[in-house]
Amino acid sequence: MSSAWPFSGRGEQLARLRSSPAGVVVLGPAGAGKSRLVAEAVRGQRGVAWVRATTAAAELPLGAFAHLLPASPPSANLLKWASESIDAAVLVVDDAHALDPASAALVHFLAAQRRVRLLVTVRSGERPPDAIVALWKDDLLPSLSLEALSLEETAEVLAGALDGKVESGSLTRLWRTSQGNPLYLRELVLSGVLRDVGGLWLWHGPLLMSTTMRETIAARIGDLGPEERSALEHLALGEPLGADLLASLTSPAAVQGLEGRQLVTVQADERRLPVRLAHPLYGEVIRASCGTLRTRTILHTLADAVSSSGLRRRDDVLRVAVWRLDAGDRADPSLLLRACGHARAVRDLPLAERLARAAGDSGEAWLALASILFLLDRYTEAAEFFTRAWSAPLSPTHRMECAAMGTLNLVWGLGRHDTSLLDEAMGRTSDPGERQILRCFAASVRLHTGDLDAASAEIASALRSPEPLGTAARGSVLTTETPLRTATGETARALECVTELMAVLAEEPQAKPSIAGLVLDNGAVAAAMSGDLDRADRLTAMLSSGEEYVGSWNRVALQACVRRAYLLRLRGRLSDALSTGAEALVRLPGVPTIYAGPCLGEIAHAHALRGDAGAAESVLGRASGLALSTGPPTDLPLELARAWTLAARGDVQGAIERALEVAESPYMMFTLFALHDVVRLGRPDLVADRLAALPVDGVLAPLFARHAAARTAGELLSVSESFARLGFLLYAAESAARAAARYVESGEPRRATGAETRAWALTQRCQGARTPALVGLSLRGLTPRQLEIATLAAQGLTNREIASRLVLSIRTVANTLYAVYEKTGTPDRKALAETFQWIRGLPPE
């Protein structure tokens, strides 16, 4: 990785600088990239002169311009002499806020004369000379405020610097840590905080600060008085702090002074005035300069001060517990467990683990630790602590949680279909609410392992309880009902459940993080099944919306990546699906997991739809070591990918048979798409009746049925238009391609050309899609049977091998190939193989 970064991320601002005839004043904070932007604007131009203002040069009149002026100034009209002495078409004045008064007056004079084009940079937060301020105040030059890089601009800068993509979570963390400051961003990356993992850059380890960055930030902080330094130390170790509290621990004058120097920010929050450091990296520098004993003293003081107020706010418990631990104080186990619950609720799972371990040896502490280890995908460790907790004294509520979470760890974590803990817990309690919750967990297990009838019965039993559902029981029912209704095709009810449950979670500050992830993910699937890809995208965005649902919880980030890849594939954006799938892949834990099947299935599926059977097979080959098979949700994504991998190999019949096997699943999210895959593979007659009778809510299932029933080219074009309106562009392209073939068969070449044009236009938006229908678009004179035989022949199979695979006579294969050669203009198998490589966008061997 080179330290000379390519310029990127400021395209709009660069265009403004280049297009302004008189010049521009560029305003921005230190490190915003003002000088780099101006340098890029004048790169390659002739007649450019640079003036760089410094504190030393400001000691002398016109000191910054000394290198451009003759040695002997005149006795009168100094400004005119100086301006006439500057022989440049473009004058760049860098850091103009540091100019001496005479130099500033010269810049103003040049701007008024308009004899030279001026590009001037000024650091915001400084006090420039009045003559410089007048440049934009008096409209002599337009001003351009250089704001912090946006997240998208940061991604562009990093892509150019690293020649690769940064994983989305790491990108967000870099952007937040640097606050979009290009200098800080560059120094963070050069410090080695990113690691290349399979072509994707990930944040790893603690934050590292280079010497250059540390010195730059220390210079920005500047000299501090004792009380100011104390205030910054308290903030660096405990922000945010109330203004009154910070002032009482240090001094009001110090806090006001820091705000005036823009080193801290104070923003009203209802009746509070929280004080924060103006930049997160200030805290890194301050903490590094604060000794161990000083740090412990401040943390102890903070813990005592906030505790004395009665821990009134929800986050006070967590903050005080962490301060006590870091200060080396003996903390109350009950405080640590309360803090652990809060850390888990805000998705800081590593901190929650630390707090649970510090809480000591008790059934409640072991249960908290076991649940967190489960969420961290450390299933074997989790099982050990669930066993300890189960054998220890527990309250009824904790006993129920141990049974529920311990069972999920066995099923989802270790692949063991063991519900004995749930059964024993059910026998121990007579509380209606607890029994409802336990039934819901049992239903979740039944649902995941493939028994929809048993899951439905458990939910029905919970809903029939004579007691009204409490908040916890209601949440449990909705959490289980959402995936159940999605699986049964009742997508409207599933989406209602999502809305109801999110409202419940909004009122429950200690909601378990697994609930939101499970519900939003299933809601996205339900929305896609109903034909509403936009709503599916919104729900997935909520699932991956940074701190709100993910935090440091890798599992939800992985789940969100898989779901985004799924939705991108449905939209036909196959390259984007592969890129997102790669992000999911690097998040897989180092043990077999239920998330590997859907993840690998999506990646292989996208490769197969691009016609790259080899890449798809390679991905599928990894499933045996990574994928934990527990039921249809983990297994069937792989099976659908295998169907399309067969199609990519030319075995369309094998692909149809595999898709029909998947379609036997009672899970409508798989049945719906598997049946439609048979239509896409050219055999709508096999599934038209089933699609027409499929009990799935929404507009998509009826559209799939229309596709299967379409017999004429016009009907297929109508289906294509409907798919396009919904955003299913690959399906739209395939339908249009089939329509073109029908027009050819019916002898309507002009209409065939129109349909083919539409199909090609749609295909260009599908990022390299090469499905059988689209290959037929390139070889539109071939029948489906001819195309199937041609594909196998192009792969090097002999006539005998093709005949054996397709259960045909060798003579039939030979005659069909002769017809293929005639229609494609190819003389032999070698030329046919080259033609197929060209169709797939591959260079001929």
N, C-alpha and C positions, 0 to 999 in steps of 0.2 A: 504494500500500500504506500503510494507516494505521498510525501508531505506537501507537494504542490497540487492543490485541488483544482479540478477544472471549474470554470465559472458556470453556475447554473442557479435556477430558482428565482431569478430577478428579471425575467424576460420583459415584463410590462414596463418596469422602471428603466431598464436599459433602452428600450425603444423611445421613451420620453426624453432621455438625455441626448440620444442621437438625433432626435427630430427638432429640438429646440434651437432656433437660429442664434439667439443672443446668449444662450447658456442656461444654467440651472444652479440653484443653491440646494445642496443635498443636506438635509437635517436628519440626525439620528444619534442614538446612544453609542457609547464606545463598543467596538466589536460588531457593529451592525453590518459592516461591509461597505461603508461609504467609499473608502479609498479604492477598494477592489472594483466596485461598480463603476467608478469614474475611469479607472485604468482600462477596464474592458470597453468603455464607451469610446475611448480615444485610441484603442489598440489599432495599429496599422496606419494611423493617420500621420501626415507630415505636418511639420510646423507646430509641434506641441511642446510647450514649456511648462515645467512643474515648479511650484513654489510650495515648500513644506514648512509650515510655521512651527516653531519650537519655543520653549520658554527661554532658552539661551539667546536665540536670535532676537527675541522681543526686547532685549536689553538695549538694542541699538535701533535708531530710526531707519526704516527700510531694510532692517537686517535680514529678513526672510528673502528679500529680492536682490541681495548683494551679488549673487552669481549671474544675474541678468543685466546689471547696470554697469556703466563705465566707472572707472576708478575715481574720477574727479567730478563731483556734482557742481552745478552752477551756483552763483550767489543768489539767484532769484528764480521764482516759478519752478520750484522743485518738482511739483506734481507733473507739470507739462514735460519737463526734461525726462523724468522717469518713464512716463507713459510712452513718449516717442522713442525711448531707448529699448523698449521691449519689442523685439522682432519675432513675433509668434502669431500664428493664426488662431491657436487655441491656447489659453492659459488655464492651467489647473492650479487652484489654490487649496491645498489640503490643510485641514485643521485651522481654518480661518479664525476661530474663536481665540487662538493664541497669538494673533498678530499684534504688533505694536501699533499705536495710533497712526503713525505716518504710513505704514504699509496698508492698514485698513482703509485710510483715506485714498491711497492710490488705487486699491481695488474698486472702491466706489467711483472714483474718477473714470477708470477704464470702463466700468459698466455704463456710466452716463454717456461716454463718448461712442460706445458700441463699435469701436474699431477692432476689438479682439473678442473672440468668443470665450466666455468665462464659465468654468465649471468649479464650483466652490463647495467644500465640505465643511460643515459646522457640527460640533458635538452638542447634542441636546443636554440640558442640565447645566451648561456653562454660561458665563456672562460674556458674550462677544462684544467687541467694540461697537459703539453706536453706528459707525459707518458700515459695518458688516450687517447689522440688523436692518439698516435702511435699504439694503439690497432687495429684500422681499417686502418689507413694510411699505416702501415707496414704489413698488412694482417695477423696479429696474430689471429684476430677474424673477422668473417663476421659482417657487420653492417646491421641493419634493421631500416629503417626510418618509424616511426609510423605516418602516415598521419591522417588527420581528417576523421571522420566517413563519409562514403557516405550516401546518402539519404536512400538507401536500408539497409545499416548497422544500421543506426539510427532506422529504422522501426523494425529491428530485436531486437535491444537492448530494445526498448520500449515495444515490444510485450512480451518479457520475464519479464520485470520489472512490467508491468501493468496487465499481464495475460489477455490481450485484445488488440483490434486493435485501433489505433489512426486514426481519420478521416484524409483524405489525405491533405486537406488544413492546418489543425493543425499540421500535421507531417512536412510539408514543412516549416511552420513558425518556429517550434521548431528547425529544422535543420539549418535554416538560422540564427536564433537568437543565437544559440550556436556555429555556424560555425563548427559543427561536433565535438566539444570538449566534450568528455564524462563527464568530471567533471561538466562543465557548464550545459550540458543537464540534468544530474542527479539533480542538484540543482534547475533548472527551474521546473522540474516535482514535486520535493518534496515541492516546494514553494506553490503548489496548483493551478498552472495556468491551469491545465486540469480538466475537469469535465466529469464524466461517464454519458452519456445520452443513455439509452437503450442498454447498452453493447458496446457503441462506445465512445471513449474519444475525447472530443472537447476542443479546447482553448476557454476560456471564460474570459471576463473582461480584465483589463489592465495587463501589464507585472509585475509580482511580483518577487522581489529579496530577497532571504533569507539572514540572517546575514552572514552566512558562505560564500555565493557567493559574497556578497558585500566586505567582508574582503579579500577574495581571489583575486578579481579583483583589489582592492585598492593596495594590496601588489604587484601585477604585474605591476601596473602603477608606483608605487614607489614614492619617494620624487620629488617634482616639484619646480622649481624656479617660481617667480611671472609671468615672461613672458611666460614660458612654460604652466603654469596653465591657463593663459589668452587665449593662443592659443587653448588649449584643450577645454576650455569653449566655445569659438567661434565655434569650430567644432561641439561640442556636441549639440549646439543649431541651427547650420545652415549648416551642411555638406551636400554635398561637397562644398568646397570653393576653388577658384583659389589660387594657391600658392602665387602669387603677392599680391592679395587682403588680404590674411591672414597675410602675412608678413607686409603689410602696417598697418594693424590693431593691430599687436602685435610687432614682430621683426623677421627679417630673421634668426638670430641665434637661436631663440627659435624653429622655424619651422624645421630648419635643425637638431637641437638637438633631437627633437621628432622623426624625421625620422630615425636618427641614433639609437635611442633606440627602434625602431620598434613599437612605439605607434601610428604612423600614416603611411599611405601609400600614395605614389605619383605616379600616372600612367599617362603617356602622352596620351592625347586625342586630336588628330590633333594638333592644336596650343596651346591647353590649358594644364595646369598642375593641375588637380583637386586633392585636398588633402582630404582624408577621415580618420576617426579613423580606427585603425587596427582591431578592433573588435566592433560589435554593442553594446555589453554590457558595454564597456568603457563609452559610452555615457550615459547609465543609471546611472552609479556611479557618473560621473561628474555632470550631471544635478541635481542629488539628493543633491549634496553638494553645489550647487549654489543657493544663496538666491533669494528671489522674486525681490528685487530691482536690484540686480546685473543682474538677468536674463532679466528684462525689459530694462535695459541699453544696454546690448549686442544686444538684438533683435532690438532695435531702431537704434543702430549703424549699424547693418547689413542691415536693410531696407534702411537707408539713403545711405549707400555705394553702394549698388547694384542699387538703383534708379538713383543715379547720373551718372551711366554708360549708362542710357537710356533704361534699360530693353530689352537688345538686344536679349536675348535667350528666347525660348518659356517658359521654366519653371521659368524664373525670375519673371514673373507676379504672378504666384501662390506662390512662396516663399515669395516675398515681402508682398503680401496680408496677408498671414498667420503670418508673423513676425509682421506686423502692428497690427493685431488683438490681438496676444498674448502679445504684448508690451502695449496694452491699448491705442494705437494711434487711432485717428479718420481716418478711411480709406475712400477713394473715392468710392462711390457705383459702378461707372463704372469699377474701378480696381477690386472690389470684384466680379462683375459679370463675368469679363473676367477670373478671377482666378477660379470661379465656373465652367465655361465651360471647363477649362483645367483639373480641378480635376475630372470632369465627364468623360472627354476623357481618363484619365489614370485610370479610374475605382475606384477612391477613393470616393465612394458615401457619406459616412458619412461626410467627409470634404467638399464635394460639398454642402451638405445640410446646414452645418454651414455657409459657405460663402454666400449662397443664403439668408438665414435668416438675416445675418448681412447686406445685401445690402439694406435693408429698404423696404418700402411699395411703390411698383410701379408695373405696369403691367408686365414689363420684369422680375423683381425679383420674382413676384408670379408665372410666367410661369416657370422660372428656378426651383423654389422650387417644383412646382407641378410635373414637369417631373422627378425630382429626387425621390420624394416620390413614384411615379409610379414604378420606377425601384427598389425601396426598398420594393415593395409589400405592401405599405401602401395606399391602393386604395381609401378608404373613405376620408382620409386627402387630397389625391391628387385631388379628384373630387372637394373638396371645393376650392382649390387654382386655379384649372383650371377655375372654375366659376368666381372667382374674376378677374383672368387675362382676360377672355373673355369680361368682362364688362368694362375693363380699356382701355385707349388708347394704341394701339400696332402698330408697324410698319407692313407693309404687310407680311414680312417674318415671324415675330413673330406671327401674326394672323394665318398664315397657320400652323405654328408649334403647336400652341394652339389647333387648330381644329384637327390636325392629332393625337397628343399625347393624347388630351382629349378624342377622340373617342376610341383609343386603351385602355385607362384606363377604359372606360365604358364597352367595350366589353370583353377584356381579364381580367380586374381586377374585375369588378362587375357583369359580365354576362348579361349586358343589351345591346341588339342589337339596339343601337341608333346611327344613322349616321347623325343626324341633324346638328351637328357642321360642318362636312365635306360639307354637302349640302349648308349651309349658306356661308361657306368660298368660295366654288366654285362660288357662285353667286356674291361674292364681288370682285373677281379678274378677270382680263382679260389677265393677264400675262401668256403666253404659258407655260413657265417653271413651274410656280406655279401650273397651272392646271394639268400638267403632274404628278407632285408630289402628288397632292391631289387625282388624279385618282388611283395612285398606292396604296395609303393608303386605298382608298375605295375597291380596289381589294383585299388587304390583309384581310379586314374584311369579304368580300364575301367568300373568300377562306376558312377562318377559320370557318365560320359558315355553310359551306357545299354547297355553290352555286358556283361550278366550272365554269359553263357557264358564269355567271355574272362577275366572276373574270377575265376570259379570255377576255371577251368583254372590260372590263376596261383597261387591259394591251394593247389590240389591239388598243384601242382608243388613249392611250398615245403614242404608237409607230407611229400612223398615223399622228401625229401633223406635220404641215408644217415646224415648227421651228426645227432646230437641237437640240438634247438633250444636255443640259449643264451637268456639272459634277454632280451637286446635283440631277438633274432629271434622269441622267443615272444611278446613284447609287440607286435611288428609284426604277427604273424599274427592275434592276437586283435583288434587295432585294426581290421584289415581284415575279419576274419570277422564281427564284430558287425554292421556295416551290411549285409554280404552276406546273412547269415542273416535279417536283418530284411526285406530286399528280397524274399527268396524265400519268406517266410512261415514260416520255421523259428524262430519266436519263442522257443520253449523253449531252443534252443541259443544264440540271440542273448543271452538273459538269463544263461545260464551263462557266456558269454564276458565279459559285463560284470562278473560276480562275480570270475572268474579274473583279469581284467586289473586291476581295482581292487586286488586283492591284490598283483599284480606292481608296480603303481605305488607302493603303500605302502612297498615295500622299496627304491624307487629315488628318492632325494632330488632328483636332477636330471632327473626325468621332464619331458618336454616338455609345455607347457601345452595344446597342441592335442589331445593324446591323450585326456585326461580329458573334455574338452568333446565331442569326436566320439563317444566311447563312451557317455557318459551320455545324450546326446541320442538316439542310436539305441536305447539301452535303453529310454528313455521311450516311443518310438514302438512298439517291440516289445511292451511291456507293454500299451499301449493297444490294439494289434491283437489281443492275446490276451484282452482284456476286463477287464484289471486296471488300472482308472484310478487306484486308490489307489497302486499301486506306481509307476505312471508319474509321479504327482505327487511321490512321494518321490525318484525319480531326478532329476527336474527341479529339485527343491529342492536336491539335492546340486550340481547343475550351477551354480546361482546362489547358492551359500552363501557369499557375501561373499568374504573374503580367501582361503579355502582353494582355490577354483578360479578365481575371477574376478580379484581384485585390481584392477589398473588396466587389465585386458584388456577392451576394449570389445566385441570380437567374441563372447566367451562370454556376456557380459551380454545382448547382442542375441539370441544364439541361445536363451538361457534365456527371454527375453520371448516370442519367437515360439513356443517349445514350450509355455509356459504358456497363451498365447492359444489354441493348438490344443486343448489339453486342456480349457480352459474352454468352448470351442465344443462339443466332444463332450459335455460335461456339460449343455449347453443354457444356460449362463450367458453370454448373448450380450453384454450390456452390459459385464460384467467382461472378456470377451474383447476387446472394442473398446478398453477402457481400457488393458489390458496391451499390445495391439497398438500403441497410441499411444506407449507407452514404447519399444517396439522401433523404431518409425518414426523417432523423434528420434535414435536411435543409428546409423542407417544412415550410412555414410561418404559423402563428397561425390563418389564415383566409382561407376560401375556395379559391382555386387557380386552374388555368388551368393546372398546372404542377403536381397536385396530381393524376389525372387520369392516365397519362402515368407512373408515378412513382409507384403507387400502382398496376397498371396493370402488370408491369414488375416483381415486387416481387411475386405477386400471380401466374403469369404465370410460373415462375421458380419453385415455390413450387409444382404446379400442375404437371409439367413435372417430378418431383421427386416422384410423386405418393402421395404426402402429401395433400390430399384434405382438411383436417381440417385446416391446416395452410393457404392454399390458400383462403378458405372461410373466415377465420378470417381477412385477409388483405382486401379482397373485402368488408367486412362489414364496414370497416373504410371509404370507398369511399363516403358514403352518407353524412358524415360530413365534408370531406376535399376536395372532387373533385368538381370543378366548371365546370358544363356542358355547353359548348358553341358550340359544333359541333363535327364532326367526329374525329379530332385530339385529343380531350380530352376524347371522349367517347369510341371509338373503341378499344383502348388498353385494356380497362376493359372488353369489350365484348369477345375479343379473350382469355383473361385469364379465363373468365367464361366458355367458351367452353372447355378448357382443364381441368378446375376444374370438370366439369361434367364427362369428360373422366376418371379422377382420381377416381371419385366415382363409376365408372362402367357403367355410362349411356352414352355409346358410341354413341347411336342413338341421344340422346339429344345434345351431343357435335357436331355431324355432322350438325344437324339442326341449332345450334347457329352459327357455322362457315359459313354455307351457307347464313345466314342472314347478317353476316358481309361482305361476298363476294359481296353483292348487292351494296355496297358503290362504288361511282365513283372514290374514292381515291385508286389508284393502289397500293400504299404501303400497304394497308390493303387487298385489293382484291387478290393480288398476293399470299400473305402468307395464307390468309383464305382458298382459293381454294386448296392450297397445303396441308393445315391441313386436309382437307377432304380426300385427298389421304393417308396421314399418318394414319388416323383413319380407313382406310380399305375400303373406297368406291371410288376408282378412277373412276369408271364408271359414277359417277354423275357429274364429273367436267372435264373429259379428253378433251372434245371438247372445253370447255371454256378456259382452260389453253393453248391449242394449238393456240387459236385465240387471246390471250391476248396481247395488244399492249404495251409491256414493253421492253425497250432497255436492251441489255446486254446478258450474257450467262445464267443467273439464270432462267429466265422464260422458255426458251426452255428446260432446264434441268428438271424443274418441269413438263413440258408437257411430256417429255420422261418418267419420273417417273410414271405419270398417265397412259401412254400408255403401259408401260411394262407389258407383259403377262407371260413371261418365267422367270425362276430363273436366267438364264444367263443375260437377259436384266436388271433384278434388280441388279445383281452384278455389271454390267457395270455402272449403275446409282450410285451405292454406291461408286465406285471408283471415279467418277466425283465429287460427293459431297465432298469426302475426300480431293481431290486435291484443292478444293476451300476453305476448312476449315470448312464446315458445317458438323461436325463430328457426331452430333446426327442424322441428316438426313441420313448420310452414314451408321450408325449403324442400324437404322430402316430398310433401304433398304436391307441390308445384312441379317437381321433377317427374313424379308419377303421372301427373296430368299431361306433361309434355309427351311422355311415351304413349299415352292413350290417344292423343291427337295424331301422332305419327301412325299408329295402328289404324286409325279411322280415315287416314288420307287427308288430313287437314294441316298441311305444312306451315301455313302462316300462323295459325293459332298455336301450333307446336312451338314455333319460334318465340312467340310471345310468352308462353308458359315457361319455356326454357330460359328466357331472359330473366323472368321473375325469379326462377329457381336459382340462377347464378347470382343474382343480386343478393338474395337472402343468404346464399352459401358463403359469400364473401364476408358476411358479418358473423359467421360461425367459426372463425378462427381455425381453419384447417380441417373441418369435418369431412370425412371420407366414408360415409356409410354406404351400404349396397344401393340404396335408392339414388344417392348422389353420384356414385360411380356409374350407374346406369345413365345418368344425365350426360356424362361424357361419351358414353357408348350407347346412345339412345336407340340405335337400330337393333340392339340385342334383346332377345326375350329373357325373362328371368332365368330359364334353364340354360340358355346360351351363356349368360353372364356368369352363372355359377360354375359351369364347366370351364369357361375361359379363365376365371380367377384361379382355379386349381391348376390348370395347365401352366399359367404364368408363374406359379410357385414351383414348377418343375416336376409335378406329378406325371407319371406315364398314363397312357390311355387305360391300361389295365388297372392301375391304382385308382384312377378316377371312377371307372366303372364299378369297382368293388365298393368304394365309399358311397356312391350314389345309387347302388343297386340297379345298374343299367348294363346293357350289353356293350362290349368293346366297339362293335360296329356303330352303335348309336352315338357313342362318345366321339368316334372318328368323324362321322358325318356332321355332328354338331360343330366340332372344331373347324371343319372345312368351311361351314357357313360363317363361323366367327371370323376366320381369316378374310373371307370375302367382304364382310361388312365393315371390318376395321382397317382393311388395307394392309394387313400384316402378312408376311409370307410364311412365318413359322413361329415356334414357341419362343425363341429368343426375342424376336421382334415384338411378340405379344407381351412378353415380360417387360420389355423396355417401355411399351405403351402404358402398361399398368403402373409402372414406376412414375412415369410422367404425370399420370392422372393423380397419383397420390402426392405429387410435389417432391418426389425423391429423385436424386440424380441417377441415371442408368449406371449399372455396374460395368 
